[in-house]
Amino acid sequence: MSSSVSKRIIPLLDRVLVQRVKAAERTKSGLFIPEKAQENQNEGIVVAVGPGARGKDGQVQPVSVKEGERVLLPQYGGSTVKLDGNEYLLLKDEELLAKFL
């Protein structure tokens, strides 16, 4: 899934392509959660990263995340990209709020 996408699209500069983690469709006890009641997940998996942007000194500043890492996303922002029926977010590295260890 993500490896084929990362070969087909490469973000430019300090951009990061993220696939949002899907919201839980059931509770722990097995009850179905209606779509309208499911919370919007602000968590995602990094699918592809750009090489980094040039700083004022002309040196390339590397992106702070790597493919496969889980990150905390802002509630709003980023550009939606649809590939192979899946939806991704394209964000600048500085827009990411945190990464999970």
Biopython code that builds the backbone (N, CA, C, O; Angstrom):
import numpy as np
from Bio.PDB.StructureBuilder import StructureBuilder

atoms = [
    (1, "MET", "N", (0.829, -1.180, 0.000)),
    (1, "MET", "CA", (0.000, 0.000, 0.000)),
    (1, "MET", "C", (0.872, 1.241, 0.000)),
    (1, "MET", "O", (0.977, 1.899, -1.035)),
    (2, "SER", "N", (1.498, 1.589, 1.109)),
    (2, "SER", "CA", (2.245, 2.836, 1.200)),
    (2, "SER", "C", (3.529, 2.794, 0.370)),
    (2, "SER", "O", (3.960, 3.829, -0.138)),
    (3, "SER", "N", (4.149, 1.620, 0.221)),
    (3, "SER", "CA", (5.387, 1.566, -0.550)),
    (3, "SER", "C", (5.133, 1.856, -2.018)),
    (3, "SER", "O", (5.964, 2.491, -2.667)),
    (4, "SER", "N", (4.000, 1.405, -2.564)),
    (4, "SER", "CA", (3.691, 1.702, -3.958)),
    (4, "SER", "C", (3.373, 3.175, -4.143)),
    (4, "SER", "O", (3.709, 3.751, -5.177)),
    (5, "VAL", "N", (2.734, 3.793, -3.165)),
    (5, "VAL", "CA", (2.427, 5.218, -3.242)),
    (5, "VAL", "C", (3.708, 6.026, -3.158)),
    (5, "VAL", "O", (3.874, 6.995, -3.899)),
    (6, "SER", "N", (4.621, 5.644, -2.267)),
    (6, "SER", "CA", (5.866, 6.403, -2.110)),
    (6, "SER", "C", (6.745, 6.305, -3.351)),
    (6, "SER", "O", (7.619, 7.149, -3.547)),
    (7, "LYS", "N", (6.538, 5.300, -4.190)),
    (7, "LYS", "CA", (7.282, 5.193, -5.446)),
    (7, "LYS", "C", (6.624, 6.015, -6.547)),
    (7, "LYS", "O", (7.280, 6.387, -7.520)),
    (8, "ARG", "N", (5.333, 6.301, -6.403)),
    (8, "ARG", "CA", (4.596, 7.028, -7.435)),
    (8, "ARG", "C", (4.534, 8.523, -7.200)),
    (8, "ARG", "O", (4.342, 9.286, -8.146)),
    (9, "ILE", "N", (4.692, 8.958, -5.963)),
    (9, "ILE", "CA", (4.632, 10.383, -5.657)),
    (9, "ILE", "C", (5.725, 10.716, -4.648)),
    (9, "ILE", "O", (5.857, 10.062, -3.614)),
    (10, "ILE", "N", (6.499, 11.738, -4.967)),
    (10, "ILE", "CA", (7.566, 12.181, -4.072)),
    (10, "ILE", "C", (7.286, 13.634, -3.717)),
    (10, "ILE", "O", (7.311, 14.496, -4.595)),
    (11, "PRO", "N", (7.020, 13.921, -2.451)),
    (11, "PRO", "CA", (6.786, 15.310, -2.052)),
    (11, "PRO", "C", (8.030, 16.167, -2.311)),
    (11, "PRO", "O", (9.159, 15.691, -2.198)),
    (12, "LEU", "N", (7.806, 17.419, -2.655)),
    (12, "LEU", "CA", (8.906, 18.348, -2.896)),
    (12, "LEU", "C", (9.284, 19.076, -1.619)),
    (12, "LEU", "O", (8.474, 19.231, -0.706)),
    (13, "LEU", "N", (10.531, 19.519, -1.576)),
    (13, "LEU", "CA", (11.061, 20.319, -0.471)),
    (13, "LEU", "C", (10.785, 19.668, 0.881)),
    (13, "LEU", "O", (11.147, 18.512, 1.097)),
    (14, "ASP", "N", (10.143, 20.405, 1.794)),
    (14, "ASP", "CA", (9.906, 19.889, 3.154)),
    (14, "ASP", "C", (8.480, 19.384, 3.336)),
    (14, "ASP", "O", (7.925, 19.459, 4.432)),
    (15, "ARG", "N", (7.889, 18.872, 2.262)),
    (15, "ARG", "CA", (6.521, 18.367, 2.331)),
    (15, "ARG", "C", (6.516, 16.910, 2.791)),
    (15, "ARG", "O", (7.476, 16.171, 2.575)),
    (16, "VAL", "N", (5.404, 16.513, 3.436)),
    (16, "VAL", "CA", (5.239, 15.158, 3.968)),
    (16, "VAL", "C", (3.871, 14.643, 3.537)),
    (16, "VAL", "O", (2.870, 15.341, 3.702)),
    (17, "LEU", "N", (3.815, 13.431, 2.988)),
    (17, "LEU", "CA", (2.555, 12.801, 2.601)),
    (17, "LEU", "C", (2.147, 11.844, 3.716)),
    (17, "LEU", "O", (2.907, 10.948, 4.084)),
    (18, "VAL", "N", (0.935, 12.039, 4.254)),
    (18, "VAL", "CA", (0.471, 11.281, 5.419)),
    (18, "VAL", "C", (-0.871, 10.635, 5.109)),
    (18, "VAL", "O", (-1.738, 11.256, 4.494)),
    (19, "GLN", "N", (-1.042, 9.384, 5.538)),
    (19, "GLN", "CA", (-2.348, 8.730, 5.457)),
    (19, "GLN", "C", (-2.949, 8.727, 6.852)),
    (19, "GLN", "O", (-2.359, 8.213, 7.802)),
    (20, "ARG", "N", (-4.127, 9.309, 6.953)),
    (20, "ARG", "CA", (-4.813, 9.419, 8.238)),
    (20, "ARG", "C", (-5.207, 8.031, 8.748)),
    (20, "ARG", "O", (-5.639, 7.181, 7.969)),
    (21, "VAL", "N", (-5.059, 7.804, 10.048)),
    (21, "VAL", "CA", (-5.484, 6.550, 10.677)),
    (21, "VAL", "C", (-7.008, 6.558, 10.720)),
    (21, "VAL", "O", (-7.621, 7.558, 11.096)),
    (22, "LYS", "N", (-7.612, 5.444, 10.334)),
    (22, "LYS", "CA", (-9.080, 5.375, 10.312)),
    (22, "LYS", "C", (-9.647, 5.324, 11.721)),
    (22, "LYS", "O", (-9.069, 4.713, 12.621)),
    (23, "ALA", "N", (-10.784, 5.973, 11.893)),
    (23, "ALA", "CA", (-11.469, 5.986, 13.188)),
    (23, "ALA", "C", (-12.024, 4.597, 13.490)),
    (23, "ALA", "O", (-12.336, 3.829, 12.579)),
    (24, "ALA", "N", (-12.142, 4.289, 14.763)),
    (24, "ALA", "CA", (-12.692, 2.998, 15.187)),
    (24, "ALA", "C", (-14.148, 2.892, 14.750)),
    (24, "ALA", "O", (-14.931, 3.823, 14.936)),
    (25, "GLU", "N", (-14.502, 1.755, 14.171)),
    (25, "GLU", "CA", (-15.874, 1.531, 13.726)),
    (25, "GLU", "C", (-16.697, 0.790, 14.771)),
    (25, "GLU", "O", (-17.922, 0.729, 14.676)),
    (26, "ARG", "N", (-16.022, 0.228, 15.766)),
    (26, "ARG", "CA", (-16.695, -0.500, 16.847)),
    (26, "ARG", "C", (-16.094, -0.099, 18.181)),
    (26, "ARG", "O", (-14.940, 0.322, 18.258)),
    (27, "THR", "N", (-16.890, -0.236, 19.228)),
    (27, "THR", "CA", (-16.376, -0.015, 20.577)),
    (27, "THR", "C", (-15.636, -1.274, 21.017)),
    (27, "THR", "O", (-15.672, -2.290, 20.322)),
    (28, "LYS", "N", (-14.974, -1.214, 22.149)),
    (28, "LYS", "CA", (-14.258, -2.387, 22.663)),
    (28, "LYS", "C", (-15.204, -3.540, 22.952)),
    (28, "LYS", "O", (-14.814, -4.705, 22.880)),
    (29, "SER", "N", (-16.462, -3.210, 23.282)),
    (29, "SER", "CA", (-17.437, -4.266, 23.575)),
    (29, "SER", "C", (-18.104, -4.808, 22.312)),
    (29, "SER", "O", (-18.904, -5.740, 22.394)),
    (30, "GLY", "N", (-17.783, -4.235, 21.133)),
    (30, "GLY", "CA", (-18.304, -4.769, 19.882)),
    (30, "GLY", "C", (-19.457, -3.995, 19.266)),
    (30, "GLY", "O", (-19.962, -4.382, 18.212)),
    (31, "LEU", "N", (-19.884, -2.910, 19.899)),
    (31, "LEU", "CA", (-20.978, -2.117, 19.338)),
    (31, "LEU", "C", (-20.482, -1.283, 18.165)),
    (31, "LEU", "O", (-19.378, -0.741, 18.203)),
    (32, "PHE", "N", (-21.314, -1.181, 17.107)),
    (32, "PHE", "CA", (-20.962, -0.360, 15.957)),
    (32, "PHE", "C", (-21.141, 1.113, 16.281)),
    (32, "PHE", "O", (-22.111, 1.496, 16.936)),
    (33, "ILE", "N", (-20.211, 1.933, 15.826)),
    (33, "ILE", "CA", (-20.292, 3.381, 16.014)),
    (33, "ILE", "C", (-20.749, 3.987, 14.687)),
    (33, "ILE", "O", (-20.098, 3.775, 13.664)),
    (34, "PRO", "N", (-21.859, 4.740, 14.681)),
    (34, "PRO", "CA", (-22.305, 5.373, 13.434)),
    (34, "PRO", "C", (-21.240, 6.329, 12.898)),
    (34, "PRO", "O", (-20.472, 6.901, 13.671)),
    (35, "GLU", "N", (-21.193, 6.504, 11.570)),
    (35, "GLU", "CA", (-20.178, 7.361, 10.954)),
    (35, "GLU", "C", (-20.183, 8.766, 11.526)),
    (35, "GLU", "O", (-19.120, 9.341, 11.758)),
    (36, "LYS", "N", (-21.346, 9.321, 11.753)),
    (36, "LYS", "CA", (-21.435, 10.690, 12.263)),
    (36, "LYS", "C", (-20.897, 10.809, 13.684)),
    (36, "LYS", "O", (-20.479, 11.891, 14.095)),
    (37, "ALA", "N", (-20.901, 9.723, 14.433)),
    (37, "ALA", "CA", (-20.426, 9.750, 15.815)),
    (37, "ALA", "C", (-18.931, 9.435, 15.922)),
    (37, "ALA", "O", (-18.324, 9.641, 16.973)),
    (38, "GLN", "N", (-18.340, 8.936, 14.832)),
    (38, "GLN", "CA", (-16.915, 8.610, 14.860)),
    (38, "GLN", "C", (-16.104, 9.896, 14.893)),
    (38, "GLN", "O", (-16.375, 10.836, 14.145)),
    (39, "GLU", "N", (-15.124, 9.925, 15.754)),
    (39, "GLU", "CA", (-14.277, 11.106, 15.880)),
    (39, "GLU", "C", (-13.294, 11.180, 14.716)),
    (39, "GLU", "O", (-12.794, 10.160, 14.240)),
    (40, "ASN", "N", (-13.028, 12.397, 14.269)),
    (40, "ASN", "CA", (-12.032, 12.616, 13.230)),
    (40, "ASN", "C", (-10.648, 12.383, 13.835)),
    (40, "ASN", "O", (-10.262, 13.061, 14.788)),
    (41, "GLN", "N", (-9.915, 11.441, 13.293)),
    (41, "GLN", "CA", (-8.605, 11.096, 13.846)),
    (41, "GLN", "C", (-7.555, 12.117, 13.425)),
    (41, "GLN", "O", (-7.409, 12.413, 12.239)),
    (42, "ASN", "N", (-6.837, 12.646, 14.385)),
    (42, "ASN", "CA", (-5.747, 13.575, 14.105)),
    (42, "ASN", "C", (-4.412, 12.851, 14.193)),
    (42, "ASN", "O", (-3.409, 13.403, 14.647)),
    (43, "GLU", "N", (-4.427, 11.612, 13.748)),
    (43, "GLU", "CA", (-3.241, 10.771, 13.792)),
    (43, "GLU", "C", (-3.048, 10.176, 12.408)),
    (43, "GLU", "O", (-4.025, 9.844, 11.737)),
    (44, "GLY", "N", (-1.804, 10.038, 11.972)),
    (44, "GLY", "CA", (-1.564, 9.472, 10.656)),
    (44, "GLY", "C", (-0.224, 8.773, 10.576)),
    (44, "GLY", "O", (0.598, 8.851, 11.489)),
    (45, "ILE", "N", (-0.022, 8.084, 9.455)),
    (45, "ILE", "CA", (1.220, 7.376, 9.171)),
    (45, "ILE", "C", (1.903, 8.080, 8.000)),
    (45, "ILE", "O", (1.274, 8.338, 6.974)),
    (46, "VAL", "N", (3.180, 8.387, 8.152)),
    (46, "VAL", "CA", (3.937, 9.044, 7.089)),
    (46, "VAL", "C", (4.164, 8.046, 5.959)),
    (46, "VAL", "O", (4.693, 6.956, 6.179)),
    (47, "VAL", "N", (3.760, 8.426, 4.751)),
    (47, "VAL", "CA", (3.869, 7.557, 3.585)),
    (47, "VAL", "C", (5.082, 7.934, 2.730)),
    (47, "VAL", "O", (5.763, 7.057, 2.199)),
    (48, "ALA", "N", (5.352, 9.230, 2.596)),
    (48, "ALA", "CA", (6.490, 9.696, 1.796)),
    (48, "ALA", "C", (6.944, 11.055, 2.316)),
    (48, "ALA", "O", (6.140, 11.832, 2.831)),
    (49, "VAL", "N", (8.227, 11.333, 2.177)),
    (49, "VAL", "CA", (8.776, 12.622, 2.624)),
    (49, "VAL", "C", (9.634, 13.229, 1.521)),
    (49, "VAL", "O", (10.243, 12.518, 0.721)),
    (50, "GLY", "N", (9.670, 14.552, 1.497)),
    (50, "GLY", "CA", (10.529, 15.264, 0.564)),
    (50, "GLY", "C", (11.955, 15.306, 1.084)),
    (50, "GLY", "O", (12.215, 14.888, 2.213)),
    (51, "PRO", "N", (12.884, 15.806, 0.273)),
    (51, "PRO", "CA", (14.290, 15.851, 0.676)),
    (51, "PRO", "C", (14.608, 16.908, 1.718)),
    (51, "PRO", "O", (15.639, 16.825, 2.387)),
    (52, "GLY", "N", (13.747, 17.894, 1.868)),
    (52, "GLY", "CA", (13.990, 18.984, 2.807)),
    (52, "GLY", "C", (14.108, 20.302, 2.060)),
    (52, "GLY", "O", (14.320, 20.321, 0.847)),
    (53, "ALA", "N", (13.970, 21.395, 2.782)),
    (53, "ALA", "CA", (14.051, 22.725, 2.179)),
    (53, "ALA", "C", (15.412, 23.339, 2.482)),
    (53, "ALA", "O", (16.068, 22.969, 3.457)),
    (54, "ARG", "N", (15.823, 24.262, 1.654)),
    (54, "ARG", "CA", (17.094, 24.966, 1.879)),
    (54, "ARG", "C", (16.900, 26.064, 2.904)),
    (54, "ARG", "O", (15.946, 26.838, 2.832)),
    (55, "GLY", "N", (17.806, 26.122, 3.850)),
    (55, "GLY", "CA", (17.786, 27.173, 4.857)),
    (55, "GLY", "C", (18.406, 28.445, 4.301)),
    (55, "GLY", "O", (18.814, 28.485, 3.141)),
    (56, "LYS", "N", (18.476, 29.476, 5.119)),
    (56, "LYS", "CA", (19.054, 30.758, 4.700)),
    (56, "LYS", "C", (20.533, 30.632, 4.350)),
    (56, "LYS", "O", (21.063, 31.410, 3.557)),
    (57, "ASP", "N", (21.187, 29.646, 4.947)),
    (57, "ASP", "CA", (22.607, 29.430, 4.664)),
    (57, "ASP", "C", (22.839, 28.604, 3.401)),
    (57, "ASP", "O", (23.985, 28.368, 3.018)),
    (58, "GLY", "N", (21.753, 28.160, 2.746)),
    (58, "GLY", "CA", (21.867, 27.383, 1.519)),
    (58, "GLY", "C", (21.956, 25.886, 1.733)),
    (58, "GLY", "O", (21.942, 25.125, 0.766)),
    (59, "GLN", "N", (22.047, 25.449, 2.977)),
    (59, "GLN", "CA", (22.127, 24.021, 3.291)),
    (59, "GLN", "C", (20.724, 23.422, 3.348)),
    (59, "GLN", "O", (19.778, 24.078, 3.785)),
    (60, "VAL", "N", (20.597, 22.174, 2.905)),
    (60, "VAL", "CA", (19.304, 21.489, 2.959)),
    (60, "VAL", "C", (19.023, 21.086, 4.402)),
    (60, "VAL", "O", (19.831, 20.404, 5.031)),
    (61, "GLN", "N", (17.881, 21.508, 4.918)),
    (61, "GLN", "CA", (17.437, 21.143, 6.263)),
    (61, "GLN", "C", (16.581, 19.880, 6.134)),
    (61, "GLN", "O", (15.504, 19.942, 5.542)),
    (62, "PRO", "N", (17.022, 18.746, 6.664)),
    (62, "PRO", "CA", (16.263, 17.501, 6.493)),
    (62, "PRO", "C", (14.898, 17.562, 7.181)),
    (62, "PRO", "O", (14.698, 18.302, 8.144)),
    (63, "VAL", "N", (13.979, 16.772, 6.666)),
    (63, "VAL", "CA", (12.636, 16.661, 7.239)),
    (63, "VAL", "C", (12.749, 15.902, 8.558)),
    (63, "VAL", "O", (13.589, 15.011, 8.690)),
    (64, "SER", "N", (11.907, 16.249, 9.535)),
    (64, "SER", "CA", (12.035, 15.692, 10.891)),
    (64, "SER", "C", (11.376, 14.324, 11.076)),
    (64, "SER", "O", (11.473, 13.744, 12.157)),
    (65, "VAL", "N", (10.709, 13.796, 10.050)),
    (65, "VAL", "CA", (10.060, 12.487, 10.165)),
    (65, "VAL", "C", (10.525, 11.579, 9.031)),
    (65, "VAL", "O", (11.084, 12.036, 8.035)),
    (66, "LYS", "N", (10.277, 10.270, 9.210)),
    (66, "LYS", "CA", (10.632, 9.272, 8.204)),
    (66, "LYS", "C", (9.385, 8.490, 7.820)),
    (66, "LYS", "O", (8.379, 8.515, 8.529)),
    (67, "GLU", "N", (9.462, 7.800, 6.694)),
    (67, "GLU", "CA", (8.353, 6.949, 6.265)),
    (67, "GLU", "C", (8.048, 5.915, 7.341)),
    (67, "GLU", "O", (8.955, 5.342, 7.944)),
    (68, "GLY", "N", (6.757, 5.685, 7.572)),
    (68, "GLY", "CA", (6.331, 4.676, 8.530)),
    (68, "GLY", "C", (6.096, 5.191, 9.936)),
    (68, "GLY", "O", (5.524, 4.474, 10.757)),
    (69, "GLU", "N", (6.520, 6.418, 10.244)),
    (69, "GLU", "CA", (6.328, 6.958, 11.592)),
    (69, "GLU", "C", (4.894, 7.455, 11.778)),
    (69, "GLU", "O", (4.259, 7.937, 10.840)),
    (70, "ARG", "N", (4.398, 7.324, 13.022)),
    (70, "ARG", "CA", (3.069, 7.849, 13.381)),
    (70, "ARG", "C", (3.222, 9.284, 13.834)),
    (70, "ARG", "O", (4.099, 9.602, 14.637)),
    (71, "VAL", "N", (2.355, 10.160, 13.310)),
    (71, "VAL", "CA", (2.447, 11.582, 13.639)),
    (71, "VAL", "C", (1.093, 12.118, 14.081)),
    (71, "VAL", "O", (0.047, 11.555, 13.759)),
    (72, "LEU", "N", (1.135, 13.217, 14.825)),
    (72, "LEU", "CA", (-0.059, 13.926, 15.260)),
    (72, "LEU", "C", (-0.291, 15.063, 14.273)),
    (72, "LEU", "O", (0.597, 15.884, 14.038)),
    (73, "LEU", "N", (-1.493, 15.105, 13.696)),
    (73, "LEU", "CA", (-1.821, 16.070, 12.649)),
    (73, "LEU", "C", (-2.607, 17.246, 13.202)),
    (73, "LEU", "O", (-3.308, 17.105, 14.204)),
    (74, "PRO", "N", (-2.499, 18.413, 12.560)),
    (74, "PRO", "CA", (-3.341, 19.539, 12.968)),
    (74, "PRO", "C", (-4.785, 19.260, 12.567)),
    (74, "PRO", "O", (-5.037, 18.489, 11.640)),
    (75, "GLN", "N", (-5.724, 19.879, 13.255)),
    (75, "GLN", "CA", (-7.133, 19.649, 12.953)),
    (75, "GLN", "C", (-7.481, 20.146, 11.554)),
    (75, "GLN", "O", (-8.279, 19.528, 10.849)),
    (76, "TYR", "N", (-6.883, 21.256, 11.158)),
    (76, "TYR", "CA", (-7.134, 21.825, 9.832)),
    (76, "TYR", "C", (-5.808, 22.023, 9.122)),
    (76, "TYR", "O", (-4.762, 22.118, 9.765)),
    (77, "GLY", "N", (-5.847, 22.084, 7.810)),
    (77, "GLY", "CA", (-4.640, 22.362, 7.039)),
    (77, "GLY", "C", (-4.245, 21.193, 6.166)),
    (77, "GLY", "O", (-4.848, 20.121, 6.222)),
    (78, "GLY", "N", (-3.238, 21.413, 5.369)),
    (78, "GLY", "CA", (-2.772, 20.393, 4.444)),
    (78, "GLY", "C", (-3.636, 20.346, 3.199)),
    (78, "GLY", "O", (-4.738, 20.893, 3.171)),
    (79, "SER", "N", (-3.132, 19.694, 2.184)),
    (79, "SER", "CA", (-3.861, 19.515, 0.930)),
    (79, "SER", "C", (-4.252, 18.057, 0.799)),
    (79, "SER", "O", (-3.431, 17.167, 1.021)),
    (80, "THR", "N", (-5.495, 17.808, 0.441)),
    (80, "THR", "CA", (-5.976, 16.441, 0.263)),
    (80, "THR", "C", (-5.538, 15.920, -1.100)),
    (80, "THR", "O", (-5.697, 16.600, -2.113)),
    (81, "VAL", "N", (-4.986, 14.708, -1.118)),
    (81, "VAL", "CA", (-4.542, 14.055, -2.344)),
    (81, "VAL", "C", (-5.212, 12.690, -2.398)),
    (81, "VAL", "O", (-5.167, 11.941, -1.422)),
    (82, "LYS", "N", (-5.838, 12.354, -3.536)),
    (82, "LYS", "CA", (-6.470, 11.042, -3.694)),
    (82, "LYS", "C", (-5.670, 10.225, -4.700)),
    (82, "LYS", "O", (-5.441, 10.657, -5.830)),
    (83, "LEU", "N", (-5.249, 9.034, -4.271)),
    (83, "LEU", "CA", (-4.501, 8.107, -5.110)),
    (83, "LEU", "C", (-5.030, 6.701, -4.902)),
    (83, "LEU", "O", (-5.163, 6.246, -3.766)),
    (84, "ASP", "N", (-5.329, 6.017, -5.985)),
    (84, "ASP", "CA", (-5.786, 4.622, -5.929)),
    (84, "ASP", "C", (-6.950, 4.421, -4.967)),
    (84, "ASP", "O", (-7.021, 3.391, -4.295)),
    (85, "GLY", "N", (-7.860, 5.382, -4.889)),
    (85, "GLY", "CA", (-9.024, 5.263, -4.023)),
    (85, "GLY", "C", (-8.755, 5.570, -2.565)),
    (85, "GLY", "O", (-9.673, 5.497, -1.749)),
    (86, "ASN", "N", (-7.530, 5.910, -2.211)),
    (86, "ASN", "CA", (-7.184, 6.271, -0.836)),
    (86, "ASN", "C", (-6.962, 7.769, -0.743)),
    (86, "ASN", "O", (-6.577, 8.413, -1.718)),
    (87, "GLU", "N", (-7.209, 8.318, 0.440)),
    (87, "GLU", "CA", (-7.050, 9.748, 0.655)),
    (87, "GLU", "C", (-5.835, 10.007, 1.540)),
    (87, "GLU", "O", (-5.651, 9.358, 2.570)),
    (88, "TYR", "N", (-5.018, 10.954, 1.127)),
    (88, "TYR", "CA", (-3.806, 11.319, 1.847)),
    (88, "TYR", "C", (-3.809, 12.819, 2.113)),
    (88, "TYR", "O", (-4.554, 13.566, 1.480)),
    (89, "LEU", "N", (-2.980, 13.252, 3.043)),
    (89, "LEU", "CA", (-2.784, 14.674, 3.318)),
    (89, "LEU", "C", (-1.345, 15.034, 2.981)),
    (89, "LEU", "O", (-0.414, 14.310, 3.336)),
    (90, "LEU", "N", (-1.171, 16.155, 2.295)),
    (90, "LEU", "CA", (0.152, 16.672, 1.991)),
    (90, "LEU", "C", (0.363, 17.918, 2.837)),
    (90, "LEU", "O", (-0.322, 18.925, 2.660)),
    (91, "LEU", "N", (1.321, 17.840, 3.762)),
    (91, "LEU", "CA", (1.574, 18.930, 4.709)),
    (91, "LEU", "C", (3.040, 19.331, 4.673)),
    (91, "LEU", "O", (3.897, 18.561, 4.238)),
    (92, "LYS", "N", (3.318, 20.548, 5.137)),
    (92, "LYS", "CA", (4.705, 20.951, 5.347)),
    (92, "LYS", "C", (5.178, 20.301, 6.647)),
    (92, "LYS", "O", (4.386, 20.071, 7.562)),
    (93, "ASP", "N", (6.445, 20.014, 6.715)),
    (93, "ASP", "CA", (7.030, 19.389, 7.902)),
    (93, "ASP", "C", (6.718, 20.196, 9.164)),
    (93, "ASP", "O", (6.428, 19.617, 10.211)),
    (94, "GLU", "N", (6.773, 21.503, 9.075)),
    (94, "GLU", "CA", (6.535, 22.359, 10.246)),
    (94, "GLU", "C", (5.083, 22.347, 10.712)),
    (94, "GLU", "O", (4.796, 22.775, 11.830)),
    (95, "GLU", "N", (4.154, 21.860, 9.871)),
    (95, "GLU", "CA", (2.745, 21.792, 10.265)),
    (95, "GLU", "C", (2.445, 20.590, 11.159)),
    (95, "GLU", "O", (1.452, 20.594, 11.887)),
    (96, "LEU", "N", (3.294, 19.562, 11.112)),
    (96, "LEU", "CA", (3.086, 18.388, 11.959)),
    (96, "LEU", "C", (3.268, 18.787, 13.416)),
    (96, "LEU", "O", (4.194, 19.525, 13.752)),
    (97, "LEU", "N", (2.379, 18.298, 14.283)),
    (97, "LEU", "CA", (2.403, 18.700, 15.684)),
    (97, "LEU", "C", (3.371, 17.879, 16.527)),
    (97, "LEU", "O", (4.031, 18.416, 17.417)),
    (98, "ALA", "N", (3.457, 16.581, 16.251)),
    (98, "ALA", "CA", (4.322, 15.698, 17.045)),
    (98, "ALA", "C", (4.465, 14.368, 16.321)),
    (98, "ALA", "O", (3.729, 14.074, 15.380)),
    (99, "LYS", "N", (5.427, 13.567, 16.777)),
    (99, "LYS", "CA", (5.515, 12.190, 16.292)),
    (99, "LYS", "C", (5.524, 11.268, 17.496)),
    (99, "LYS", "O", (6.057, 11.609, 18.552)),
    (100, "PHE", "N", (4.926, 10.093, 17.325)),
    (100, "PHE", "CA", (4.830, 9.115, 18.401)),
    (100, "PHE", "C", (6.092, 8.261, 18.416)),
    (100, "PHE", "O", (6.643, 7.927, 17.368)),
    (101, "LEU", "N", (6.535, 7.918, 19.604)),
    (101, "LEU", "CA", (7.728, 7.071, 19.748)),
    (101, "LEU", "C", (7.351, 5.624, 19.918)),
    (101, "LEU", "O", (8.227, 4.770, 20.053)),
]
sb = StructureBuilder()
sb.init_structure("model")
sb.init_model(0)
sb.init_chain("A")
sb.init_seg("    ")
for serial, (resi, resn, name, xyz) in enumerate(atoms, 1):
    if name == "N":
        sb.init_residue(resn, " ", resi, " ")
    sb.init_atom(name, np.array(xyz, "f"), 0.0, 1.0, " ", f" {name:<3s}", serial, name[0])
structure = sb.get_structure()
